[in-house]
Structure formats: structure tokens, C-alpha cells
Amino acid sequence: MAQVDVRTVDATGAGRVLTIGADAALGAGRVEDEAAQPAGATWFAQHAERVGPPSSGGSGPAKRSKKMTSSITTAATAPSAFRLDVEGGPVSVKVAHADGVIRQVTPNFRVVAARAAARGGRSMTRHPDHRCCERFRSGRGRPRAGGSHQDQNGLMIPTLPFGRTGHESTRVIFGAAALGAVTQEEADRTLELVASHGVNHLDVARSYGEAELRLAPFLATHRDAYFLATKTEDRTADGAYAEINQSLERLGTDHVDLLQLHNLVDETQWRAAYSSAGALKGALRALDEGLVKAIGVTGHGVTVARQHLRSLMEYDFASVLLPYNYPMSHNQRYLAEFEELLAVCADRQVAVQTIKSITKAAWPQGADGDAGDRFAATWYEPLRDPHAIDTAVGWVLGREGIFLNTVGDIHLLPLALDAAEGAAGRPTDEQMSELEAAFDMAPLFL
């Protein structure tokens, strides 16, 4: 019986390996590291298989997949095995904690999905979230499917030229803001996960807490394999130049591939940055000295696309970064300016990065007064249902020619990466409307 190892990491950071049958009528799993399994924790191994082929001629939709879930609940002494009954062999297997957050999976998981794709199956890796609307969970959301880019481990996130920099970046960029307030051990595990998904572009900022320091040990041995971007929020030439040098020291490198003027939207700050003694001058000095290889600009809010268009008249930036998600698309002015910006960037070979892909809404009023009310490290409330994240990420990546910067929370990151690997076409307007209604999604910026 073929075996596949799936590594999971729970909220306590404890790790274990579950070995699950991949191509047999009966799958069995066993806990390799029983001591690390916390008492009372429930883990689910979920299997999904296609229950029928496409309609005659191969042009119709596939029949719905059915899912079966087996679980083990640990007691004071962890069990040595669990069983997963399947019919015809699993298409995909994932292990998730009972709280609905899938913590981590090794690249070996993608071997199963690749086998499924080769057999014409669909990879469906869901964990039920009882807060989710039953109608949305019933199968009307976007199905997961294997992508066309593969490595030796299976599915891989597609790549795209990062503007005119000469770098072929994965369409998903790791947003290292997620590392701003985590331990080094957590950061190391997270970067191992990022590497396992083939992501080759890291985005950080001097203002992201300890994130640059957390990246340094990884970069010490992997620097040449990654496109590295950071940001400065100082608006003066001297201040921006000083921050760039501080970032290099914190990152443990002699250069970054991209330096971005961060959150340049406010009109007063915008004018200051482009003044004769502004941040752009400091960035250009760093460019001349080889400390940075290219310069970009970022921003938030509903006026950012218009401001980026103005910025591109001040300097020929290599990249821009701005929010993009389905709720924001209801703002017709923002959407029109976003598309205008993309047209200009396509013509000038400027990379377009997007953020806030899995935003649900602003945190409920009063939640900011008690950290216990927040389940994620993000400053907005994100989606956390795996199916919902699949759909939201699929919608963003369904817009050709743009990059998606990942969520700023290490526990939601695995879901976003899996969603990107499984993206196969943009969800329909009906699917997005159902998602929006099921999770009470609302624009973050007004």
C-alpha cells in the first residue's frame, strides 16, 4: 500500500507525522510522535473522492465530490493509530485541528493531489466550520483542482515575471508581516512551510515588528533562492536611506531586490516623499550604491490606485502594491481606477501586488479593546473557513497579471497557500455573492 506522510503543527507548536494510505481501499494512519500529541486534542484526517465522471463527451461538469472524515481524540495517553475507510482510494488527505485551522502540511501532501490530478480527480481538502452558512458549505463554492505547474512533489503555485526586474516570482508572495510578533521557532517553521510550497518571493518592512530579524536566519542559508523586498515609511531622504541600511543589517544581507516607499497615500506625505529632500531621493541613493536593485511603492485605502498613477508620473517604479478583494470591487470608482492602474502597469512592465485577499470585514466594534476577541494577528477580521478562503483567493488570482501577498497570520497562511495551489479559474459572480452573504463580508476601506 502506498503511503504519504502529512506533517501537522498544532497551536502549541508540537509537531507530528501521520502516515496515511494513498492508493488503497483502506487507509490507516499512525502517530509517529505520540509524546507531542496534546491530551484532549482532536485531529481530523479528511478524504474526498470524485463520485462520478464528467457528463458524456467530457465537456460537462464533474459530479459532486463526497467527503469522509475520520478523527482521533487524544486522552492522557495518545492512541497509536486511527483508521480511515475509503472507497476506491483517496484523492487527497489532509490533517486539521478541530478548531478549523489547518496548521501545516509538508510538500508530500501535494504528491497525493498530483496523483489525483493524474487520475482525473479533484482535490477537495475541507474542514467543516460550523459558523459557516450551510448553503455555502453544501458544495456551491468553487471546487479545488490541481494546477498545471508541478515540481517533484506535485502541485506548484504558478509564476509570473515580476515586472521588468528579470525575476520570475510565484504569483503568491509571502507577506512577512506574519512574522512580526512570533517566536524564532514559529518563524522557522513558517518559512519551512513557505519553501515547501515553492514560494520564491519574500516581502517584509522595517515597520513589521521583529519580522526582518526573524527572516535573517533563513536568509543566511537561502538568500540566493529568494527575491527579497522590504519597505521604508520614512518620508525624508536621510531617514529613508538610514532605514534601508537598518533593514539590511537586520536581514543580514548586503542588498534587497526591491525597496518600497510604504503606504504612500496621504497627500502631505506623498508630496514630502517626492520633494527634493524626500524619501525617493534616499531610495535612489541606495539604488546607485547597489543596496537595492529596484524601487516600488505601496499603499492602502480607496484612493491608492489614483495615487499610484500619480506616483508613476514622478518615477518609473518597478512595482506597486494595493488592496484587492471582492467586497472592494463593489466600489465602482475604486475598481475603475484599479483597472486603469493595471493597464498602465502592463504597458510599462510594472509588477502589481495585491493585499487583503481574504478580508472578511473590519474587526467588530470593541474587539480592539481585548486581544482575546481576536483569533488572528491581522488588523482586520479575515476569513478562516477553508472553503471561503479558497473562493476568495481564487477570485483574486482569477485576475490575470497580478500577484497576491499572503495574510499576516502564520496560522491562516497554510490555508491561503493551499488555496493558491488549488486555484483553477475565477469563481462566478453567484459564488462570490453567496460567499459574501454567508460570511457577512464588507469592504475594509470606505
Secondary structure, DSSP 4 states (H G I P E B T S, - for coil): --EEEEEEE-TT--EEEEEEESSSSEEEEEBS-GGGSPTT-EEEEEEEEE-SPPSTTS-SPPPPEEEEEEEEE--SS--SEEEEE-SS--SEEEEEETTS------THHHHHHHHHHHTT---------TTS-HHIIIIISPPP---S-EETTEE---EEE-TTSS-EEESEEEEGGGGTTS-HHHHHHHHHHHHHTT--EEE--TTSTTHHHHHHHHHHHHGGGSEEEEEE---BHHHHHHHHHHHHHHHT-S-BSEEEETT--SHHHHHHHTSTTBHHHHHHHHHHTTSBS-EEEE--STTHHHHHHHHHHHS--SEEEEE--TGGGG-HHHHHHHHHHHHHHHHHT-EEEEE-TTEEESPPTTGGG-GGG-SSSSSSEEP--HHHHHHHHHHHHTSTT-EEEPPS-TTTHHHHHHHHHH--SPPPHHHHHHHHHHTT---S--
